[in-house]
């Protein structure tokens, strides 16, 4: 299996969910910021999503999907983010070349 295929499938088949327990407002990694999920693991997310979130909002990604969802409790809104676009595009373009 090629690196692209491994990376694409790893992201595509991953799953996670949890509540945002810290927004780490003082961290700045350029275009991303860190959030803490269920007081257990950190996740880097784009700044434009980070600024819309509050502690208590939720995040989830299901298996066999390239999208993660942020559930905003205050207005019952959902932000959908394509987390696999780069590797999906590269991988499928590579398949077309064969």
Phi and psi in radians as a Rosetta constraint file:
Dihedral C 1 N 2 CA 2 C 2 CIRCULARHARMONIC -1.373 0.35
Dihedral N 2 CA 2 C 2 N 3 CIRCULARHARMONIC 2.861 0.35
Dihedral C 2 N 3 CA 3 C 3 CIRCULARHARMONIC -0.998 0.35
Dihedral N 3 CA 3 C 3 N 4 CIRCULARHARMONIC -0.802 0.35
Dihedral C 3 N 4 CA 4 C 4 CIRCULARHARMONIC -1.050 0.35
Dihedral N 4 CA 4 C 4 N 5 CIRCULARHARMONIC -0.776 0.35
Dihedral C 4 N 5 CA 5 C 5 CIRCULARHARMONIC -1.110 0.35
Dihedral N 5 CA 5 C 5 N 6 CIRCULARHARMONIC -0.775 0.35
Dihedral C 5 N 6 CA 6 C 6 CIRCULARHARMONIC -1.053 0.35
Dihedral N 6 CA 6 C 6 N 7 CIRCULARHARMONIC -0.813 0.35
Dihedral C 6 N 7 CA 7 C 7 CIRCULARHARMONIC -1.138 0.35
Dihedral N 7 CA 7 C 7 N 8 CIRCULARHARMONIC -0.815 0.35
Dihedral C 7 N 8 CA 8 C 8 CIRCULARHARMONIC -1.010 0.35
Dihedral N 8 CA 8 C 8 N 9 CIRCULARHARMONIC -0.885 0.35
Dihedral C 8 N 9 CA 9 C 9 CIRCULARHARMONIC -1.173 0.35
Dihedral N 9 CA 9 C 9 N 10 CIRCULARHARMONIC -0.600 0.35
Dihedral C 9 N 10 CA 10 C 10 CIRCULARHARMONIC -1.082 0.35
Dihedral N 10 CA 10 C 10 N 11 CIRCULARHARMONIC -0.819 0.35
Dihedral C 10 N 11 CA 11 C 11 CIRCULARHARMONIC -1.203 0.35
Dihedral N 11 CA 11 C 11 N 12 CIRCULARHARMONIC -0.790 0.35
Dihedral C 11 N 12 CA 12 C 12 CIRCULARHARMONIC -1.038 0.35
Dihedral N 12 CA 12 C 12 N 13 CIRCULARHARMONIC -0.678 0.35
Dihedral C 12 N 13 CA 13 C 13 CIRCULARHARMONIC -1.616 0.35
Dihedral N 13 CA 13 C 13 N 14 CIRCULARHARMONIC -0.058 0.35
Dihedral C 13 N 14 CA 14 C 14 CIRCULARHARMONIC -1.312 0.35
Dihedral N 14 CA 14 C 14 N 15 CIRCULARHARMONIC 2.774 0.35
Dihedral C 14 N 15 CA 15 C 15 CIRCULARHARMONIC -2.597 0.35
Dihedral N 15 CA 15 C 15 N 16 CIRCULARHARMONIC 2.598 0.35
Dihedral C 15 N 16 CA 16 C 16 CIRCULARHARMONIC -2.894 0.35
Dihedral N 16 CA 16 C 16 N 17 CIRCULARHARMONIC 2.803 0.35
Dihedral C 16 N 17 CA 17 C 17 CIRCULARHARMONIC -2.861 0.35
Dihedral N 17 CA 17 C 17 N 18 CIRCULARHARMONIC 2.767 0.35
Dihedral C 17 N 18 CA 18 C 18 CIRCULARHARMONIC 2.877 0.35
Dihedral N 18 CA 18 C 18 N 19 CIRCULARHARMONIC 3.053 0.35
Dihedral C 18 N 19 CA 19 C 19 CIRCULARHARMONIC -1.662 0.35
Dihedral N 19 CA 19 C 19 N 20 CIRCULARHARMONIC 2.524 0.35
Dihedral C 19 N 20 CA 20 C 20 CIRCULARHARMONIC -1.346 0.35
Dihedral N 20 CA 20 C 20 N 21 CIRCULARHARMONIC 2.108 0.35
Dihedral C 20 N 21 CA 21 C 21 CIRCULARHARMONIC -1.913 0.35
Dihedral N 21 CA 21 C 21 N 22 CIRCULARHARMONIC -0.201 0.35
Dihedral C 21 N 22 CA 22 C 22 CIRCULARHARMONIC -2.758 0.35
Dihedral N 22 CA 22 C 22 N 23 CIRCULARHARMONIC 2.437 0.35
Dihedral C 22 N 23 CA 23 C 23 CIRCULARHARMONIC -1.769 0.35
Dihedral N 23 CA 23 C 23 N 24 CIRCULARHARMONIC -0.075 0.35
Dihedral C 23 N 24 CA 24 C 24 CIRCULARHARMONIC 0.747 0.35
Dihedral N 24 CA 24 C 24 N 25 CIRCULARHARMONIC 1.119 0.35
Dihedral C 24 N 25 CA 25 C 25 CIRCULARHARMONIC -1.118 0.35
Dihedral N 25 CA 25 C 25 N 26 CIRCULARHARMONIC -0.366 0.35
Dihedral C 25 N 26 CA 26 C 26 CIRCULARHARMONIC -1.622 0.35
Dihedral N 26 CA 26 C 26 N 27 CIRCULARHARMONIC -0.007 0.35
Dihedral C 26 N 27 CA 27 C 27 CIRCULARHARMONIC -1.648 0.35
Dihedral N 27 CA 27 C 27 N 28 CIRCULARHARMONIC 2.483 0.35
Dihedral C 27 N 28 CA 28 C 28 CIRCULARHARMONIC -2.543 0.35
Dihedral N 28 CA 28 C 28 N 29 CIRCULARHARMONIC 1.996 0.35
Dihedral C 28 N 29 CA 29 C 29 CIRCULARHARMONIC -1.946 0.35
Dihedral N 29 CA 29 C 29 N 30 CIRCULARHARMONIC 0.734 0.35
Dihedral C 29 N 30 CA 30 C 30 CIRCULARHARMONIC 1.474 0.35
Dihedral N 30 CA 30 C 30 N 31 CIRCULARHARMONIC -1.939 0.35
Dihedral C 30 N 31 CA 31 C 31 CIRCULARHARMONIC -1.542 0.35
Dihedral N 31 CA 31 C 31 N 32 CIRCULARHARMONIC -0.037 0.35
Dihedral C 31 N 32 CA 32 C 32 CIRCULARHARMONIC -2.150 0.35
Dihedral N 32 CA 32 C 32 N 33 CIRCULARHARMONIC 2.811 0.35
Dihedral C 32 N 33 CA 33 C 33 CIRCULARHARMONIC -2.367 0.35
Dihedral N 33 CA 33 C 33 N 34 CIRCULARHARMONIC 2.819 0.35
Dihedral C 33 N 34 CA 34 C 34 CIRCULARHARMONIC -1.762 0.35
Dihedral N 34 CA 34 C 34 N 35 CIRCULARHARMONIC 2.456 0.35
Dihedral C 34 N 35 CA 35 C 35 CIRCULARHARMONIC -2.175 0.35
Dihedral N 35 CA 35 C 35 N 36 CIRCULARHARMONIC 2.735 0.35
Dihedral C 35 N 36 CA 36 C 36 CIRCULARHARMONIC -1.912 0.35
Dihedral N 36 CA 36 C 36 N 37 CIRCULARHARMONIC 2.288 0.35
Dihedral C 36 N 37 CA 37 C 37 CIRCULARHARMONIC -1.894 0.35
Dihedral N 37 CA 37 C 37 N 38 CIRCULARHARMONIC 2.191 0.35
Dihedral C 37 N 38 CA 38 C 38 CIRCULARHARMONIC 0.894 0.35
Dihedral N 38 CA 38 C 38 N 39 CIRCULARHARMONIC 0.541 0.35
Dihedral C 38 N 39 CA 39 C 39 CIRCULARHARMONIC 0.971 0.35
Dihedral N 39 CA 39 C 39 N 40 CIRCULARHARMONIC 0.417 0.35
Dihedral C 39 N 40 CA 40 C 40 CIRCULARHARMONIC -2.140 0.35
Dihedral N 40 CA 40 C 40 N 41 CIRCULARHARMONIC -0.753 0.35
Dihedral C 40 N 41 CA 41 C 41 CIRCULARHARMONIC -2.484 0.35
Dihedral N 41 CA 41 C 41 N 42 CIRCULARHARMONIC 2.567 0.35
Dihedral C 41 N 42 CA 42 C 42 CIRCULARHARMONIC -1.596 0.35
Dihedral N 42 CA 42 C 42 N 43 CIRCULARHARMONIC 2.612 0.35
Dihedral C 42 N 43 CA 43 C 43 CIRCULARHARMONIC -2.423 0.35
Dihedral N 43 CA 43 C 43 N 44 CIRCULARHARMONIC 2.285 0.35
Dihedral C 43 N 44 CA 44 C 44 CIRCULARHARMONIC -1.493 0.35
Dihedral N 44 CA 44 C 44 N 45 CIRCULARHARMONIC 2.262 0.35
Dihedral C 44 N 45 CA 45 C 45 CIRCULARHARMONIC -2.340 0.35
Dihedral N 45 CA 45 C 45 N 46 CIRCULARHARMONIC 2.765 0.35
Dihedral C 45 N 46 CA 46 C 46 CIRCULARHARMONIC -1.084 0.35
Dihedral N 46 CA 46 C 46 N 47 CIRCULARHARMONIC 2.537 0.35
Dihedral C 46 N 47 CA 47 C 47 CIRCULARHARMONIC -0.950 0.35
Dihedral N 47 CA 47 C 47 N 48 CIRCULARHARMONIC -0.746 0.35
Dihedral C 47 N 48 CA 48 C 48 CIRCULARHARMONIC -1.130 0.35
Dihedral N 48 CA 48 C 48 N 49 CIRCULARHARMONIC -0.443 0.35
Dihedral C 48 N 49 CA 49 C 49 CIRCULARHARMONIC -1.450 0.35
Dihedral N 49 CA 49 C 49 N 50 CIRCULARHARMONIC -0.767 0.35
Dihedral C 49 N 50 CA 50 C 50 CIRCULARHARMONIC -0.917 0.35
Dihedral N 50 CA 50 C 50 N 51 CIRCULARHARMONIC -0.735 0.35
Dihedral C 50 N 51 CA 51 C 51 CIRCULARHARMONIC -1.227 0.35
Dihedral N 51 CA 51 C 51 N 52 CIRCULARHARMONIC -0.215 0.35
Dihedral C 51 N 52 CA 52 C 52 CIRCULARHARMONIC -1.668 0.35
Dihedral N 52 CA 52 C 52 N 53 CIRCULARHARMONIC -0.143 0.35
Dihedral C 52 N 53 CA 53 C 53 CIRCULARHARMONIC -1.681 0.35
Dihedral N 53 CA 53 C 53 N 54 CIRCULARHARMONIC 2.780 0.35
Dihedral C 53 N 54 CA 54 C 54 CIRCULARHARMONIC -2.346 0.35
Dihedral N 54 CA 54 C 54 N 55 CIRCULARHARMONIC 2.728 0.35
Dihedral C 54 N 55 CA 55 C 55 CIRCULARHARMONIC -1.015 0.35
Dihedral N 55 CA 55 C 55 N 56 CIRCULARHARMONIC 2.337 0.35
Dihedral C 55 N 56 CA 56 C 56 CIRCULARHARMONIC 1.824 0.35
Dihedral N 56 CA 56 C 56 N 57 CIRCULARHARMONIC -0.322 0.35
Dihedral C 56 N 57 CA 57 C 57 CIRCULARHARMONIC -1.210 0.35
Dihedral N 57 CA 57 C 57 N 58 CIRCULARHARMONIC 2.899 0.35
Dihedral C 57 N 58 CA 58 C 58 CIRCULARHARMONIC -2.126 0.35
Dihedral N 58 CA 58 C 58 N 59 CIRCULARHARMONIC 2.794 0.35
Dihedral C 58 N 59 CA 59 C 59 CIRCULARHARMONIC -2.380 0.35
Dihedral N 59 CA 59 C 59 N 60 CIRCULARHARMONIC 2.420 0.35
Dihedral C 59 N 60 CA 60 C 60 CIRCULARHARMONIC -2.645 0.35
Dihedral N 60 CA 60 C 60 N 61 CIRCULARHARMONIC 2.706 0.35
Dihedral C 60 N 61 CA 61 C 61 CIRCULARHARMONIC -2.475 0.35
Dihedral N 61 CA 61 C 61 N 62 CIRCULARHARMONIC 2.304 0.35
Dihedral C 61 N 62 CA 62 C 62 CIRCULARHARMONIC -1.722 0.35
Dihedral N 62 CA 62 C 62 N 63 CIRCULARHARMONIC 2.744 0.35
Dihedral C 62 N 63 CA 63 C 63 CIRCULARHARMONIC -1.078 0.35
Dihedral N 63 CA 63 C 63 N 64 CIRCULARHARMONIC 2.585 0.35
Dihedral C 63 N 64 CA 64 C 64 CIRCULARHARMONIC 1.074 0.35
Dihedral N 64 CA 64 C 64 N 65 CIRCULARHARMONIC 0.654 0.35
Dihedral C 64 N 65 CA 65 C 65 CIRCULARHARMONIC -2.417 0.35
Dihedral N 65 CA 65 C 65 N 66 CIRCULARHARMONIC 2.643 0.35
Dihedral C 65 N 66 CA 66 C 66 CIRCULARHARMONIC -1.808 0.35
Dihedral N 66 CA 66 C 66 N 67 CIRCULARHARMONIC 0.166 0.35
Dihedral C 66 N 67 CA 67 C 67 CIRCULARHARMONIC -2.099 0.35
Dihedral N 67 CA 67 C 67 N 68 CIRCULARHARMONIC 2.496 0.35
Dihedral C 67 N 68 CA 68 C 68 CIRCULARHARMONIC -2.000 0.35
Dihedral N 68 CA 68 C 68 N 69 CIRCULARHARMONIC 2.712 0.35
Dihedral C 68 N 69 CA 69 C 69 CIRCULARHARMONIC -2.206 0.35
Dihedral N 69 CA 69 C 69 N 70 CIRCULARHARMONIC 2.331 0.35
Dihedral C 69 N 70 CA 70 C 70 CIRCULARHARMONIC -1.887 0.35
Dihedral N 70 CA 70 C 70 N 71 CIRCULARHARMONIC 2.101 0.35
Dihedral C 70 N 71 CA 71 C 71 CIRCULARHARMONIC -1.726 0.35
Dihedral N 71 CA 71 C 71 N 72 CIRCULARHARMONIC 2.006 0.35
Dihedral C 71 N 72 CA 72 C 72 CIRCULARHARMONIC -1.646 0.35
Dihedral N 72 CA 72 C 72 N 73 CIRCULARHARMONIC 2.003 0.35
Dihedral C 72 N 73 CA 73 C 73 CIRCULARHARMONIC -1.186 0.35
Dihedral N 73 CA 73 C 73 N 74 CIRCULARHARMONIC -0.641 0.35
Dihedral C 73 N 74 CA 74 C 74 CIRCULARHARMONIC -1.109 0.35
Dihedral N 74 CA 74 C 74 N 75 CIRCULARHARMONIC -0.613 0.35
Dihedral C 74 N 75 CA 75 C 75 CIRCULARHARMONIC -2.205 0.35
Dihedral N 75 CA 75 C 75 N 76 CIRCULARHARMONIC 0.204 0.35
Dihedral C 75 N 76 CA 76 C 76 CIRCULARHARMONIC 0.977 0.35
Dihedral N 76 CA 76 C 76 N 77 CIRCULARHARMONIC 0.557 0.35
Dihedral C 76 N 77 CA 77 C 77 CIRCULARHARMONIC -1.611 0.35
Dihedral N 77 CA 77 C 77 N 78 CIRCULARHARMONIC 2.795 0.35
Dihedral C 77 N 78 CA 78 C 78 CIRCULARHARMONIC -2.259 0.35
Dihedral N 78 CA 78 C 78 N 79 CIRCULARHARMONIC 2.339 0.35
Dihedral C 78 N 79 CA 79 C 79 CIRCULARHARMONIC -1.863 0.35
Dihedral N 79 CA 79 C 79 N 80 CIRCULARHARMONIC 2.194 0.35
Dihedral C 79 N 80 CA 80 C 80 CIRCULARHARMONIC -1.837 0.35
Dihedral N 80 CA 80 C 80 N 81 CIRCULARHARMONIC 2.249 0.35
Dihedral C 80 N 81 CA 81 C 81 CIRCULARHARMONIC -2.235 0.35
Dihedral N 81 CA 81 C 81 N 82 CIRCULARHARMONIC 2.230 0.35
Dihedral C 81 N 82 CA 82 C 82 CIRCULARHARMONIC -1.400 0.35
Dihedral N 82 CA 82 C 82 N 83 CIRCULARHARMONIC 1.883 0.35
Dihedral C 82 N 83 CA 83 C 83 CIRCULARHARMONIC -1.658 0.35
Dihedral N 83 CA 83 C 83 N 84 CIRCULARHARMONIC 0.015 0.35
Dihedral C 83 N 84 CA 84 C 84 CIRCULARHARMONIC -2.260 0.35
Dihedral N 84 CA 84 C 84 N 85 CIRCULARHARMONIC 0.241 0.35
Dihedral C 84 N 85 CA 85 C 85 CIRCULARHARMONIC -1.025 0.35
Dihedral N 85 CA 85 C 85 N 86 CIRCULARHARMONIC -0.795 0.35
Dihedral C 85 N 86 CA 86 C 86 CIRCULARHARMONIC -1.039 0.35
Dihedral N 86 CA 86 C 86 N 87 CIRCULARHARMONIC -0.959 0.35
Dihedral C 86 N 87 CA 87 C 87 CIRCULARHARMONIC -1.222 0.35
Dihedral N 87 CA 87 C 87 N 88 CIRCULARHARMONIC -0.608 0.35
Dihedral C 87 N 88 CA 88 C 88 CIRCULARHARMONIC -1.086 0.35
Dihedral N 88 CA 88 C 88 N 89 CIRCULARHARMONIC -0.833 0.35
Dihedral C 88 N 89 CA 89 C 89 CIRCULARHARMONIC -1.073 0.35
Dihedral N 89 CA 89 C 89 N 90 CIRCULARHARMONIC -0.853 0.35
Dihedral C 89 N 90 CA 90 C 90 CIRCULARHARMONIC -1.083 0.35
Dihedral N 90 CA 90 C 90 N 91 CIRCULARHARMONIC -0.771 0.35
Dihedral C 90 N 91 CA 91 C 91 CIRCULARHARMONIC -1.128 0.35
Dihedral N 91 CA 91 C 91 N 92 CIRCULARHARMONIC -0.844 0.35
Dihedral C 91 N 92 CA 92 C 92 CIRCULARHARMONIC -1.247 0.35
Dihedral N 92 CA 92 C 92 N 93 CIRCULARHARMONIC -0.542 0.35
Dihedral C 92 N 93 CA 93 C 93 CIRCULARHARMONIC -1.143 0.35
Dihedral N 93 CA 93 C 93 N 94 CIRCULARHARMONIC -0.673 0.35
Dihedral C 93 N 94 CA 94 C 94 CIRCULARHARMONIC -1.118 0.35
Dihedral N 94 CA 94 C 94 N 95 CIRCULARHARMONIC -0.685 0.35
Dihedral C 94 N 95 CA 95 C 95 CIRCULARHARMONIC -1.123 0.35
Dihedral N 95 CA 95 C 95 N 96 CIRCULARHARMONIC -0.658 0.35
Dihedral C 95 N 96 CA 96 C 96 CIRCULARHARMONIC -1.136 0.35
Dihedral N 96 CA 96 C 96 N 97 CIRCULARHARMONIC -0.523 0.35
Dihedral C 96 N 97 CA 97 C 97 CIRCULARHARMONIC -1.238 0.35
Dihedral N 97 CA 97 C 97 N 98 CIRCULARHARMONIC -0.358 0.35
